[in-house]
């Protein structure tokens, strides 16, 4: 059994202090601006070493590719560290893209958000009779921007597959209205995002009676 309990950023003994690159003394990570540039203009950093950024391999690959294009290809595209789809591959998968609700409230203010959510029952759970109120879906919408979806969360089977598809839509400016106008594929778990009509602020019951 292999247990990974954490990793340290090995930045304290590689000479960064010699050229003046600042690190976060608490965790050894490197603060950068939105172009992955450190406090020393000619030194850049990408990947898990970045302070406050996601520790995900696809993020590091994307950031590195875009950095190379900016430095040597005349591009101006920057890495989007917000709308990153990711999944926790637990027995019941959890997937997300965009802001978590707590962070969205900090950035936009609770009064400017509408949160839609529901429990749902996957079709494949009906035969074995598994609990029909275990899976959960939620979207966070910015009311000040045409109800644009700024956060999507799903707990259920194949959450990774579901999240990857919706991530592209979020990058394209997905709104609640567009979700409502999308015809769902029945009976899929992803379909739940096209039928959500209960807001968290309403306090209405979100339990389900069937798939």
KOLKE-658953 format. One line per 10 residues: number of its first residue (from 1); their letters; for each residue x, y, z of C-alpha. Coordinates in Angstrom, 3 decimals. Layout:
// residues N
NUM	a	X:Y:Z  ...;
// end
This chain:
// residues 211
1	xxxxxxxxxx	0.000:0.000:0.000  1.407:3.360:-1.043  0.138:6.403:0.832  0.924:9.880:-0.465  0.518:12.300:2.428  1.878:15.447:0.837  4.753:17.030:-1.033  7.050:19.918:-0.208  8.149:22.537:-2.706  11.921:22.065:-2.891;
11	xxxxxxxxxx	12.846:25.686:-3.567  14.939:26.655:-0.556  18.256:25.221:-1.693  18.366:25.790:-5.449  19.818:29.296:-5.426  16.662:31.376:-5.824  17.773:33.626:-2.988  20.967:34.396:-4.923  19.066:36.075:-7.735  16.359:37.487:-5.482;
21	xxxxxxxxxx	13.351:35.343:-6.407  10.840:35.514:-3.582  9.071:32.434:-2.262  6.254:31.934:0.189  8.206:31.107:3.339  5.313:29.060:4.728  5.142:26.517:1.914  8.154:27.199:-0.306  5.974:27.973:-3.296  6.659:30.756:-5.766;
31	xxxxxxxxxx	4.292:33.742:-6.175  3.840:34.873:-9.793  1.716:37.353:-11.736  -0.898:36.380:-14.338  1.873:35.643:-16.854  3.758:33.229:-14.538  6.441:35.890:-14.012  8.159:36.017:-10.614  9.295:39.205:-8.883  12.498:38.878:-10.947;
41	xxxxxxxxxx	11.346:39.847:-14.474  13.445:37.292:-16.349  12.451:34.332:-14.154  9.200:32.451:-14.745  7.647:29.507:-12.937  4.956:27.025:-13.914  3.231:23.962:-12.483  2.757:22.730:-8.928  5.416:25.129:-7.653  3.108:28.135:-8.091;
51	xxxxxxxxxx	1.676:29.668:-4.955  -2.115:29.505:-4.841  -2.514:27.570:-8.086  -3.865:24.082:-8.790  -1.515:21.112:-8.521  -2.635:19.334:-11.678  -0.474:17.980:-14.504  -2.747:19.178:-17.359  -2.665:22.689:-15.861  1.146:22.688:-15.822;
61	xxxxxxxxxx	1.257:21.464:-19.426  -1.183:24.149:-20.576  0.608:26.915:-18.662  3.995:25.860:-20.040  2.739:25.707:-23.605  1.128:29.148:-23.379  4.201:30.632:-21.687  6.444:29.365:-24.495  4.076:30.842:-27.060  4.107:34.221:-25.302;
71	xxxxxxxxxx	7.890:34.308:-24.927  8.795:33.065:-28.389  5.682:33.017:-30.565  4.224:36.477:-30.230  1.119:35.222:-28.429  -0.707:37.040:-25.636  -2.851:34.146:-24.385  -2.648:33.455:-20.657  -3.504:30.343:-18.711  -7.007:30.294:-17.218;
81	xxxxxxxxxx	-6.569:29.029:-13.664  -10.267:29.468:-12.778  -12.198:27.394:-15.312  -10.197:24.224:-14.786  -12.200:20.979:-14.877  -11.069:18.449:-12.326  -12.336:15.287:-10.691  -11.759:13.385:-7.483  -11.881:9.720:-8.501  -13.428:8.376:-5.332;
91	xxxxxxxxxx	-15.919:5.472:-5.637  -18.603:8.116:-6.096  -16.832:10.680:-8.278  -16.852:14.416:-7.645  -16.226:16.820:-10.516  -16.022:20.603:-10.647  -15.191:23.481:-12.944  -14.953:27.147:-12.067  -15.533:28.690:-8.667  -16.569:26.871:-5.515;
101	xxxxxxxxxx	-19.555:28.594:-3.938  -17.580:30.053:-1.027  -14.958:31.613:-3.314  -17.627:32.912:-5.706  -19.273:34.742:-2.809  -15.934:36.336:-1.894  -15.309:37.493:-5.476  -18.792:38.513:-6.639  -20.826:38.989:-3.452  -23.664:36.726:-2.373;
111	xxxxxxxxxx	-26.306:39.202:-3.576  -24.988:38.908:-7.138  -25.179:35.118:-7.323  -27.904:32.573:-7.928  -27.178:28.976:-7.021  -29.220:26.159:-8.546  -28.945:22.678:-7.108  -30.590:19.281:-6.948  -30.144:15.733:-5.804  -30.540:13.107:-8.533;
121	xxxxxxxxxx	-30.882:9.378:-9.041  -28.806:7.688:-11.786  -30.742:5.159:-13.834  -28.269:2.372:-13.076  -29.075:2.727:-9.386  -32.775:1.928:-9.774  -32.439:-1.857:-10.198  -30.201:-2.434:-7.149  -32.370:0.071:-5.242  -29.519:2.325:-4.147;
131	xxxxxxxxxx	-30.302:5.541:-2.274  -31.924:7.994:-4.662  -30.708:11.086:-2.839  -26.946:10.610:-2.784  -25.894:12.224:-6.067  -25.816:16.020:-6.234  -25.472:18.720:-8.885  -25.007:22.474:-8.524  -24.333:25.481:-10.713  -23.365:28.971:-9.571;
141	xxxxxxxxxx	-24.572:31.834:-11.773  -23.515:35.473:-11.895  -26.744:37.507:-11.993  -24.820:40.617:-13.062  -23.540:38.866:-16.203  -26.631:37.353:-17.830  -26.656:34.494:-15.323  -23.357:33.218:-16.691  -22.293:29.926:-15.115  -19.154:30.574:-13.063;
151	xxxxxxxxxx	-19.133:27.303:-11.151  -20.327:23.753:-11.836  -20.219:20.855:-9.397  -21.406:17.264:-9.647  -21.234:14.259:-7.339  -22.189:11.030:-9.063  -21.163:8.271:-11.473  -18.828:9.328:-14.294  -18.508:12.859:-12.905  -15.211:13.271:-14.752;
161	xxxxxxxxxx	-16.808:12.623:-18.130  -19.711:14.946:-17.322  -17.457:17.748:-16.084  -15.102:17.626:-19.067  -17.936:18.301:-21.497  -19.467:21.150:-19.560  -16.024:22.725:-19.041  -15.837:23.562:-22.743  -19.278:25.173:-22.558  -18.235:27.229:-19.526;
171	xxxxxxxxxx	-15.164:28.453:-21.436  -17.565:29.566:-24.180  -19.659:31.656:-21.749  -22.376:29.191:-20.761  -25.468:30.784:-19.175  -28.409:29.353:-17.249  -30.677:30.217:-20.171  -28.507:28.202:-22.562  -28.597:25.234:-20.194  -32.384:25.472:-20.012;
181	xxxxxxxxxx	-32.568:25.555:-23.816  -30.333:22.487:-24.153  -32.180:19.227:-24.793  -31.012:16.614:-22.330  -30.030:13.050:-23.216  -32.360:10.799:-21.249  -31.530:8.976:-19.060  -28.048:10.349:-18.329  -26.572:11.965:-15.243  -25.484:14.995:-17.295;
191	xxxxxxxxxx	-29.122:15.636:-18.190  -29.718:16.996:-14.689  -27.952:20.245:-15.622  -30.596:20.969:-18.261  -33.536:20.651:-15.856  -32.446:22.403:-12.647  -35.030:24.892:-11.415  -34.628:25.037:-7.627  -32.453:27.795:-6.214  -30.598:27.415:-2.961;
201	xxxxxxxxxx	-32.020:30.729:-1.753  -35.598:29.429:-2.148  -35.049:26.769:0.497  -37.197:24.324:-1.472  -36.797:20.579:-1.062  -34.392:19.036:-3.612  -34.929:15.348:-2.789  -35.971:13.107:-5.667  -38.508:10.274:-5.903  -37.100:8.570:-9.006;
211	x	-34.627:8.773:-11.902;
// end
